[in-house]
Amino acid sequence: METRLGLFVIVLLVSWTTIKSEDKPCRVRETGIEGRSILCVCDANYCDTITREEPTPGGYVMYTSSQAGQRFEKFFGELEDMPTPTTPEPTTEPAPEEEEEVEDENRGYFMDDEDDSEDAQQNSTLFNTVNLRAFTNTQFQKIEGFGGSVTDAAAINWRKLSDAAQTQMVNTYFGPEGIEYNLIRTHIGGADFSTHPYTLNDYPWHDAGLTNFSLTSEDYFYKLPMLLRCIRAATTEVKNTASTWSPPVWMKTNERITGFGQLRTQYYQAFADYHIRFLEEYEKAGVKFWAITTTNEPINGIVPLAPFNSLGWLPSQMARWVANNLGPTLRNSRFNETLLLAVDDQRYLLHFYMVGIEREDPRALDYIDGIAIHYYGNFFPPAILRNLQNRYPDKMLLSTEACEGPMPWDLEKVELGSWRRARRYITSILEDLNHDVVGWIDWNLCLDPTGGPNWANNFVDAPILVYAEDDEFVKQPMYYAMGHFSKFIPRGSRRILVSRSSIFQLEHLAVMTPQGNMVMVIQNRFHREMNVNVQINTRLLAFRMEPRSVKTIEINLN
């Protein structure tokens, strides 16, 4: 009797533990808009979760999200043995320089979902099958991570929630049952996603000694509390990056927060010191920075179309400032391990700035650790990134800002439940990482339902929207798009070579993790189901891709 009772208790405990560790499903809210996907609703008491499962030796775990409503749906499987080939297989792996150029198939930012031709709609192996082969020993760049930005707007919306709901949001981004972000970007002084324009030394004018430098209520009450909560919730080290949108206006030639204006040469050193003072004050509050950038979108102060905070730099000006002021000041400070990322602007401007810097003063390159890239120029081919990496092989490429809805033709700034916008995120991340980028940082962690606040009315979309009056927030498809990378590709993973031997292509990425597992992310933009075969050494991974879906597969190759 005692034996049976003990066995019953053990079974009960095991069952209880299994139930307790199960993921919480999405609490679905339909948008009521034709063609849109679902939203997942979170509040103080409930938020959907996702736990990563360790694949068994020879097995894999597959996670699927789709326009139809799947959200990290799990499937467990085993690799198959490759069938005996009818013709001899090549015995050597292609050299790294033979890596497939995916930009021919991954056609860029403005492309909508793939249309189905009549032939492709037929149940044909030719039109519905993609064959890939992974070469685990041909490895490329090391991945740093993924994340989002703590802006004034994001922190203001976050602070409008109850403390319990704030915790849910932080955990859903950074916690072990969330998507485990490990990168954050924030702004030095104000940005457009502030309630008003400001800097950290507005007055007195011509204060080159920065005697009145001080953090603001936005720093103390909004950004710092959110940053600290995110850092504490994270499952690994969070690497923070900071960028200035505009210095104090008295440093600028136009004496305005925006418009055509550059830094006055007499304030080159003061602006370098401005960055050091920011690092000092944030360090006192408990936040350290992995990197700073040379200035957010320097083209905005040269071609003054943006209606928000800006500072213009010509490449020659940036070269002289970095070589003579910012670079030496940063390296001679106690923040000498903080990285310096140059440009912080669109793809099509990167060569213009980097080559211009090199020509004006090559010493500046000695202080530049990497190149920061923005998302809004993705209509230019990603081959630009590989060319840049080949020219400057010791410079890290990092994508530092992305959002949907920023363009003048985006009449709907916030598209509730838009799978198309999630698809663009996935496409961009796949393109960037397949062209030597080491990480990808989204813009605002959260916004209100109008895409703000934003003092310049530059409203955009975000992965999470806050409905403060209901003490809840909703997770859009873009959130899950980010999670298919951030949750399953840990820092230190290395991208590997994948080749294709089929007519049709699906966007894909494969990495080897520090634990020795292979992780693959693959997207189906077609309106039809696709068959996928992936050869890994002598094993085969075969599966079906749902229409308009994304999958992350983690494989234990032991």
C-alpha positions as CSV (number, residue, x, y, z in Angstrom):
1,M,0.0,0.0,0.0
2,E,2.8,2.4,0.9
3,T,4.6,1.5,-2.3
4,R,1.5,2.3,-4.4
5,L,1.0,5.5,-2.5
6,G,4.6,6.6,-3.0
7,L,4.4,5.8,-6.7
8,F,1.2,7.8,-7.0
9,V,2.8,10.8,-5.3
10,I,5.8,10.6,-7.6
11,V,3.6,10.5,-10.7
12,L,1.5,13.4,-9.4
13,L,4.6,15.5,-8.7
14,V,6.1,14.7,-12.2
15,S,2.7,15.6,-13.8
16,W,2.4,18.8,-11.7
17,T,6.0,19.8,-12.7
18,T,5.3,19.2,-16.4
19,I,2.1,21.3,-16.2
20,K,3.8,24.1,-14.3
21,S,6.6,24.3,-16.9
22,E,4.3,24.4,-19.9
23,D,4.3,27.6,-22.0
24,K,1.4,30.0,-21.6
25,P,-0.4,30.3,-24.9
26,C,-1.1,33.6,-26.7
27,R,-4.3,35.3,-25.4
28,V,-5.7,36.1,-28.8
29,R,-7.2,39.3,-29.9
30,E,-8.5,39.5,-33.5
31,T,-7.9,42.9,-35.2
32,G,-11.0,42.6,-37.3
33,I,-9.0,43.9,-40.3
34,E,-8.9,41.6,-43.4
35,G,-5.5,40.2,-44.2
36,R,-4.1,40.9,-40.7
37,S,-2.8,38.3,-38.2
38,I,-3.6,38.1,-34.5
39,L,-2.4,40.1,-31.5
40,C,-1.4,38.5,-28.2
41,V,-2.7,40.4,-25.1
42,C,-0.7,40.7,-21.9
43,D,-1.6,42.4,-18.6
44,A,-0.5,42.4,-14.9
45,N,-1.7,38.8,-14.4
46,Y,-1.1,37.0,-17.7
47,C,1.4,37.0,-20.7
48,D,2.2,34.2,-23.1
49,T,5.6,32.6,-22.6
50,I,8.1,30.6,-24.6
51,T,10.7,28.3,-23.2
52,R,13.6,26.9,-25.3
53,E,13.7,23.1,-25.3
54,E,17.0,21.3,-25.5
55,P,17.0,18.9,-28.5
56,T,18.0,15.3,-27.8
57,P,21.0,13.9,-29.6
58,G,20.2,13.4,-33.2
59,G,16.9,15.3,-32.7
60,Y,15.6,18.8,-33.3
61,V,13.0,21.2,-31.9
62,M,11.1,23.3,-34.4
63,Y,9.3,26.6,-33.5
64,T,6.7,28.0,-35.9
65,S,5.0,31.4,-36.2
66,S,2.7,32.2,-39.0
67,Q,0.2,34.7,-40.4
68,A,-2.5,32.1,-39.7
69,G,-1.9,32.6,-35.9
70,Q,0.8,30.1,-34.8
71,R,3.1,31.6,-32.2
72,F,6.3,29.7,-31.4
73,E,4.3,26.4,-31.9
74,K,6.7,23.5,-31.0
75,F,7.4,20.3,-32.8
76,F,9.9,17.6,-31.8
77,G,11.6,15.4,-34.4
78,E,14.5,13.2,-35.3
79,L,17.0,13.6,-38.2
80,E,16.8,11.0,-40.9
81,D,19.6,9.2,-42.7
82,M,20.4,10.5,-46.1
83,P,19.1,8.2,-48.9
84,T,21.9,6.5,-51.0
85,P,22.7,8.9,-53.8
86,T,22.4,7.7,-57.4
87,T,25.3,9.9,-58.4
88,P,28.5,10.6,-56.5
89,E,28.3,13.5,-54.0
90,P,31.2,16.0,-53.9
91,T,33.5,15.1,-51.0
92,T,34.8,18.6,-50.2
93,E,33.0,21.6,-48.9
94,P,32.9,24.8,-51.0
95,A,35.5,27.4,-50.0
96,P,34.2,30.4,-48.0
97,E,34.5,32.7,-51.0
98,E,32.0,30.5,-52.9
99,E,29.3,31.4,-50.4
100,E,25.9,31.8,-52.1
101,E,24.9,35.4,-52.7
102,V,21.5,35.5,-51.2
103,E,20.6,39.0,-52.3
104,D,19.5,37.7,-55.7
105,E,16.6,35.9,-53.9
106,N,16.2,38.1,-50.9
107,R,15.0,41.1,-52.8
108,G,14.7,43.7,-50.2
109,Y,12.7,46.0,-48.0
110,F,9.8,47.0,-50.2
111,M,8.9,43.5,-51.6
112,D,5.5,42.1,-50.5
113,D,4.8,38.4,-49.9
114,E,5.5,36.1,-52.9
115,D,2.7,35.6,-55.3
116,D,1.8,32.2,-56.6
117,S,1.8,31.5,-60.3
118,E,-0.6,28.9,-61.7
119,D,2.3,26.5,-62.2
120,A,3.5,26.9,-58.6
121,Q,0.0,26.3,-57.2
122,Q,0.1,22.8,-58.7
123,N,1.1,20.0,-56.4
124,S,4.5,19.8,-58.0
125,T,7.7,18.8,-56.4
126,L,9.6,21.1,-58.7
127,F,7.7,24.2,-57.6
128,N,7.0,23.3,-54.0
129,T,10.4,22.0,-52.9
130,V,13.6,23.7,-51.6
131,N,16.8,21.7,-51.2
132,L,19.5,23.1,-48.9
133,R,22.8,21.8,-47.6
134,A,24.5,23.1,-44.5
135,F,28.3,23.0,-44.1
136,T,28.9,23.2,-40.4
137,N,32.7,23.6,-40.7
138,T,32.5,26.6,-43.0
139,Q,32.0,29.4,-40.5
140,F,31.8,33.2,-40.7
141,Q,31.1,36.1,-38.3
142,K,30.4,35.7,-34.6
143,I,26.9,36.9,-33.5
144,E,26.6,39.5,-30.7
145,G,22.9,39.4,-30.3
146,F,19.5,41.1,-30.8
147,G,17.5,43.7,-28.9
148,G,15.5,46.9,-28.9
149,S,15.7,50.6,-27.8
150,V,14.9,52.3,-24.6
151,T,13.7,55.7,-25.8
152,D,11.8,58.3,-23.8
153,A,8.6,57.2,-25.6
154,A,9.1,53.6,-24.8
155,A,9.8,54.3,-21.1
156,I,6.9,56.8,-20.8
157,N,4.5,54.1,-22.1
158,W,6.0,51.4,-19.9
159,R,5.7,53.6,-16.8
160,K,2.0,54.1,-17.5
161,L,1.4,50.4,-16.7
162,S,1.1,49.0,-13.2
163,D,4.2,47.6,-11.7
164,A,3.1,44.0,-12.3
165,A,2.4,44.8,-16.0
166,Q,5.8,46.6,-16.3
167,T,7.4,43.4,-15.0
168,Q,5.5,41.3,-17.5
169,M,6.8,43.5,-20.4
170,V,10.4,43.5,-19.2
171,N,10.3,39.7,-18.8
172,T,8.6,39.1,-22.2
173,Y,11.5,40.8,-23.8
174,F,14.5,39.9,-21.6
175,G,13.5,37.1,-19.3
176,P,14.0,33.3,-19.6
177,E,10.4,32.8,-20.6
178,G,10.6,35.7,-23.0
179,I,12.6,36.2,-26.2
180,E,15.8,36.9,-24.2
181,Y,17.1,40.2,-25.8
182,N,20.7,41.0,-25.0
183,L,21.3,44.3,-26.8
184,I,19.8,47.8,-26.0
185,R,20.2,51.2,-27.6
186,T,19.3,54.5,-26.1
187,H,19.7,58.2,-26.9
188,I,22.0,60.7,-25.3
189,G,19.7,63.7,-24.5
190,G,16.5,64.0,-26.4
191,A,15.3,62.4,-29.6
192,D,12.2,62.7,-31.7
193,F,10.7,60.0,-29.5
194,S,10.6,62.4,-26.6
195,T,7.8,64.8,-25.6
196,H,10.0,67.8,-26.3
197,P,13.4,68.7,-27.8
198,Y,16.2,68.9,-25.2
199,T,19.9,68.2,-24.6
200,L,22.0,67.6,-21.4
201,N,23.6,71.1,-21.4
202,D,21.0,73.5,-22.9
203,Y,22.2,76.4,-20.8
204,P,24.2,78.5,-20.3
205,W,25.1,79.1,-24.0
206,H,28.8,78.7,-25.0
207,D,29.5,76.6,-22.0
208,A,32.5,74.8,-23.5
209,G,33.5,73.5,-20.1
210,L,30.1,71.8,-19.7
211,T,29.7,73.2,-16.2
212,N,26.0,72.8,-16.3
213,F,25.9,69.2,-17.8
214,S,23.2,67.2,-16.0
215,L,20.8,64.4,-16.7
216,T,17.2,65.2,-16.9
217,S,13.9,63.9,-15.5
218,E,13.6,61.8,-18.6
219,D,16.8,60.0,-17.7
220,Y,16.0,59.6,-14.0
221,F,12.3,58.9,-14.1
222,Y,12.0,57.0,-17.4
223,K,15.0,55.7,-19.3
224,L,17.2,54.7,-16.4
225,P,14.5,52.8,-14.5
226,M,13.6,50.8,-17.6
227,L,17.2,50.1,-18.5
228,L,17.9,48.8,-15.1
229,R,14.9,46.6,-15.0
230,C,15.8,45.1,-18.4
231,I,19.4,44.5,-17.4
232,R,18.3,42.8,-14.2
233,A,15.7,40.6,-15.9
234,A,18.1,39.4,-18.7
235,T,19.4,35.9,-18.9
236,T,22.9,37.1,-20.1
237,E,24.9,40.3,-20.2
238,V,23.1,43.1,-21.9
239,K,25.3,45.2,-24.1
240,N,24.2,48.8,-24.2
241,T,24.8,51.3,-27.1
242,A,24.2,55.1,-26.9
243,S,23.8,57.7,-29.7
244,T,23.4,61.5,-29.7
245,W,20.7,63.0,-31.9
246,S,21.7,66.6,-31.4
247,P,24.2,68.4,-29.1
248,P,23.3,71.6,-27.3
249,V,22.1,74.0,-30.0
250,W,24.8,76.6,-29.1
251,M,27.4,74.1,-30.4
252,K,25.7,74.1,-33.9
253,T,26.1,76.4,-36.8
254,N,22.4,76.9,-37.2
255,E,21.7,77.2,-33.4
256,R,18.6,74.9,-33.9
257,I,17.7,71.4,-32.7
258,T,17.0,70.3,-36.3
259,G,17.6,71.5,-39.9
260,F,20.8,72.1,-41.8
261,G,23.5,72.4,-39.1
262,Q,26.9,71.1,-38.2
263,L,29.2,71.3,-35.2
264,R,31.1,74.5,-34.8
265,T,34.8,73.6,-34.9
266,Q,35.5,75.5,-31.6
267,Y,33.2,72.9,-29.9
268,Y,34.7,69.8,-31.3
269,Q,36.4,68.9,-28.0
270,A,33.4,70.0,-26.0
271,F,31.1,67.6,-27.9
272,A,33.6,64.8,-27.3
273,D,33.6,65.6,-23.6
274,Y,29.8,65.7,-23.7
275,H,29.9,61.9,-24.5
276,I,32.3,61.2,-21.6
277,R,30.1,63.1,-19.2
278,F,27.1,61.1,-20.3
279,L,29.0,57.8,-19.7
280,E,30.1,59.1,-16.3
281,E,26.5,60.0,-15.1
282,Y,25.0,56.8,-16.4
283,E,27.7,54.8,-14.7
284,K,26.9,56.5,-11.4
285,A,23.3,55.3,-11.9
286,G,24.4,51.7,-12.6
287,V,24.3,51.5,-16.4
288,K,27.5,50.9,-18.4
289,F,27.8,51.2,-22.2
290,W,29.4,48.7,-24.5
291,A,29.4,51.2,-27.4
292,I,28.6,54.7,-28.5
293,T,28.0,55.9,-32.1
294,T,29.4,59.0,-33.8
295,T,25.9,60.6,-34.1
296,N,22.5,59.4,-35.1
297,E,21.9,59.7,-38.9
298,P,24.4,62.4,-39.8
299,I,22.9,62.9,-43.2
300,N,19.8,64.6,-41.6
301,G,21.9,67.7,-40.8
302,I,23.2,67.9,-44.3
303,V,20.0,67.1,-46.3
304,P,17.6,68.6,-43.8
305,L,14.4,66.6,-44.6
306,A,13.9,65.1,-41.2
307,P,11.8,67.2,-38.9
308,F,13.6,66.0,-35.7
309,N,16.8,66.4,-33.7
310,S,19.9,66.1,-35.9
311,L,23.5,67.0,-36.3
312,G,25.1,67.0,-39.8
313,W,28.5,65.6,-40.6
314,L,30.3,65.5,-43.8
315,P,32.8,62.6,-43.9
316,S,35.7,65.0,-43.8
317,Q,34.3,66.7,-40.7
318,M,33.6,63.4,-39.0
319,A,37.1,62.2,-39.7
320,R,38.7,65.2,-38.1
321,W,36.5,65.1,-35.1
322,V,37.1,61.4,-34.5
323,A,40.8,61.5,-35.1
324,N,41.5,64.7,-33.1
325,N,38.8,64.7,-30.4
326,L,36.3,61.9,-29.8
327,G,38.7,59.0,-30.5
328,P,41.6,60.2,-28.2
329,T,39.2,61.5,-25.6
330,L,37.4,58.1,-25.4
331,R,40.6,56.0,-25.4
332,N,42.3,58.2,-22.8
333,S,39.3,58.0,-20.4
334,R,38.4,55.2,-18.1
335,F,35.8,54.2,-20.7
336,N,38.6,53.1,-23.1
337,E,36.9,49.7,-23.6
338,T,33.8,51.3,-24.9
339,L,33.5,50.7,-28.7
340,L,33.1,53.5,-31.2
341,L,30.7,52.8,-34.0
342,A,30.8,55.1,-37.1
343,V,28.1,56.4,-39.4
344,D,24.9,55.1,-37.8
345,D,22.9,55.7,-41.0
346,Q,21.5,54.0,-44.0
347,R,23.1,51.3,-46.2
348,Y,23.6,53.6,-49.2
349,L,25.6,56.1,-47.1
350,L,28.1,53.7,-45.5
351,H,30.7,53.7,-48.2
352,F,30.3,57.4,-48.7
353,Y,31.2,58.1,-45.1
354,M,33.8,55.4,-44.5
355,V,35.8,56.1,-47.6
356,G,35.5,59.8,-47.0
357,I,36.8,59.3,-43.4
358,E,39.6,57.2,-44.7
359,R,40.7,59.8,-47.3
360,E,40.4,62.8,-45.0
361,D,42.3,61.4,-42.0
362,P,43.2,57.7,-41.9
363,R,44.0,58.0,-38.2
364,A,40.3,58.1,-37.5
365,L,40.0,54.4,-38.5
366,D,42.3,53.5,-35.6
367,Y,39.6,54.7,-33.2
368,I,36.6,53.2,-35.1
369,D,35.6,49.7,-33.9
370,G,32.6,49.2,-36.1
371,I,30.0,50.5,-38.4
372,A,26.4,51.1,-37.4
373,I,23.6,50.6,-39.9
374,H,20.0,51.7,-40.1
375,Y,17.1,49.8,-41.7
376,Y,15.3,52.5,-43.8
377,G,17.6,52.2,-46.8
378,N,17.1,48.5,-47.3
379,F,16.0,49.0,-50.9
380,F,19.7,49.1,-51.6
381,P,21.2,45.6,-52.0
382,P,22.7,43.9,-49.0
383,A,25.9,43.2,-51.0
384,I,26.9,46.7,-49.9
385,L,27.5,45.3,-46.5
386,R,29.8,42.5,-47.6
387,N,31.8,44.9,-49.8
388,L,32.2,47.1,-46.7
389,Q,33.3,44.2,-44.6
390,N,35.8,43.2,-47.2
391,R,37.2,46.7,-47.3
392,Y,37.4,47.1,-43.5
393,P,37.7,43.5,-42.2
394,D,38.5,44.6,-38.7
395,K,35.4,46.7,-38.3
396,M,32.2,45.1,-36.8
397,L,28.9,45.6,-38.7
398,L,25.9,46.2,-36.4
399,S,22.4,47.1,-37.3
400,T,21.3,49.7,-34.7
401,E,17.8,50.9,-35.6
402,A,14.7,49.6,-37.4
403,C,11.0,50.2,-37.4
404,E,8.0,50.0,-39.7
405,G,5.8,52.9,-40.8
406,P,8.4,55.7,-41.0
407,M,8.1,56.6,-44.6
408,P,5.9,59.5,-46.0
409,W,4.0,56.9,-48.0
410,D,3.2,54.9,-44.9
411,L,-0.3,56.4,-44.4
412,E,-1.1,53.9,-41.6
413,K,1.7,54.4,-39.1
414,V,0.6,51.6,-36.9
415,E,-0.7,48.5,-38.7
416,L,-2.3,46.3,-36.0
417,G,-1.5,42.6,-36.5
418,S,0.5,43.2,-39.7
419,W,2.3,40.0,-40.8
420,R,3.7,41.9,-43.8
421,R,5.7,44.1,-41.4
422,A,6.9,41.1,-39.4
423,R,8.0,39.5,-42.7
424,R,10.0,42.6,-43.6
425,Y,11.8,42.4,-40.2
426,I,12.6,38.7,-40.8
427,T,13.9,39.5,-44.4
428,S,16.1,42.3,-43.1
429,I,17.6,40.3,-40.3
430,L,18.3,37.3,-42.6
431,E,19.8,39.6,-45.3
432,D,22.0,41.5,-42.7
433,L,23.3,38.4,-40.9
434,N,24.0,36.6,-44.2
435,H,26.1,39.6,-45.2
436,D,28.4,39.7,-42.1
437,V,26.3,41.8,-39.7
438,V,26.8,40.7,-36.1
439,G,23.6,41.9,-34.4
440,W,20.3,43.6,-35.0
441,I,18.6,46.2,-32.7
442,D,15.0,47.2,-33.1
443,W,13.8,50.7,-32.4
444,N,11.2,51.5,-29.6
445,L,10.6,48.6,-27.3
446,C,7.0,49.8,-27.0
447,L,4.8,52.7,-28.2
448,D,1.2,53.8,-27.7
449,P,-1.6,52.9,-30.2
450,T,-0.8,56.0,-32.3
451,G,2.9,55.2,-32.6
452,G,4.1,57.8,-30.1
453,P,4.7,60.0,-28.2
454,N,6.9,61.9,-30.7
455,W,7.4,65.6,-30.4
456,A,8.0,65.9,-34.2
457,N,4.9,63.8,-35.1
458,N,7.2,61.2,-36.6
459,F,5.0,58.3,-35.5
460,V,5.9,54.7,-36.3
461,D,5.0,51.1,-35.5
462,A,6.5,48.9,-32.7
463,P,6.5,45.2,-31.7
464,I,4.6,46.0,-28.5
465,L,1.8,48.6,-28.1
466,V,0.6,49.8,-24.7
467,Y,-3.0,50.4,-23.9
468,A,-2.5,52.3,-20.6
469,E,-6.2,52.9,-19.8
470,D,-6.7,49.1,-19.7
471,D,-3.3,48.3,-18.0
472,E,-2.4,46.0,-20.9
473,F,-0.1,45.7,-23.8
474,V,-0.4,43.7,-27.1
475,K,2.4,41.9,-28.8
476,Q,2.3,42.3,-32.6
477,P,3.7,39.8,-35.2
478,M,7.0,41.9,-35.3
479,Y,7.6,40.8,-31.7
480,Y,7.6,37.1,-32.7
481,A,9.7,37.9,-35.8
482,M,12.4,39.2,-33.5
483,G,12.0,36.3,-31.1
484,H,12.7,33.7,-33.8
485,F,16.3,35.0,-33.7
486,S,16.9,36.5,-30.3
487,K,15.5,33.5,-28.3
488,F,17.5,30.8,-30.1
489,I,20.7,32.3,-31.4
490,P,22.9,33.0,-28.4
491,R,25.8,35.4,-28.3
492,G,28.9,33.7,-29.7
493,S,27.1,31.7,-32.4
494,R,28.8,31.6,-35.8
495,R,27.0,31.8,-39.1
496,I,27.7,28.8,-41.3
497,L,27.5,28.2,-45.1
498,V,24.3,26.9,-46.6
499,S,24.0,26.1,-50.3
500,R,20.9,25.5,-52.5
501,S,20.3,22.9,-55.2
502,S,16.6,23.6,-56.1
503,I,14.9,26.1,-58.4
504,F,13.0,27.8,-55.7
505,Q,14.5,29.5,-52.7
506,L,13.3,30.3,-49.2
507,E,15.2,32.9,-47.1
508,H,17.3,31.2,-44.5
509,L,20.1,31.5,-42.0
510,A,22.1,28.8,-40.2
511,V,24.5,29.2,-37.2
512,M,26.4,26.9,-34.9
513,T,25.9,27.8,-31.3
514,P,28.6,27.8,-28.6
515,Q,26.9,24.7,-27.2
516,G,27.5,22.9,-30.5
517,N,24.0,22.8,-31.8
518,M,22.9,24.1,-35.2
519,V,20.1,26.6,-35.4
520,M,18.4,27.4,-38.6
521,V,15.8,30.2,-39.3
522,I,13.8,29.9,-42.5
523,Q,11.0,32.0,-43.9
524,N,8.2,31.1,-46.4
525,R,6.8,34.3,-48.0
526,F,4.8,32.2,-50.4
527,H,1.0,31.9,-50.1
528,R,1.5,28.1,-50.5
529,E,3.0,25.3,-48.4
530,M,6.6,24.4,-49.3
531,N,8.6,21.2,-48.7
532,V,12.1,21.8,-47.3
533,N,15.0,19.3,-47.3
534,V,18.2,20.2,-45.4
535,Q,21.2,18.0,-45.7
536,I,23.5,18.2,-42.7
537,N,26.6,16.0,-43.1
538,T,25.1,12.5,-43.7
539,R,21.7,13.4,-42.1
540,L,18.5,14.8,-43.5
541,L,16.1,17.3,-42.0
542,A,12.8,17.3,-44.0
543,F,9.8,19.4,-43.1
544,R,6.9,21.4,-44.5
545,M,6.7,25.2,-44.3
546,E,3.2,26.6,-43.8
547,P,2.2,29.5,-46.0
548,R,3.6,32.9,-44.9
549,S,5.4,31.5,-41.9
550,V,8.8,31.5,-40.1
551,K,10.5,28.6,-38.4
552,T,13.4,28.3,-36.1
553,I,14.9,24.8,-35.8
554,E,17.5,23.9,-33.2
555,I,19.3,20.6,-34.0
556,N,21.5,18.5,-31.8
557,L,24.1,17.0,-34.2
558,N,25.6,14.6,-31.7
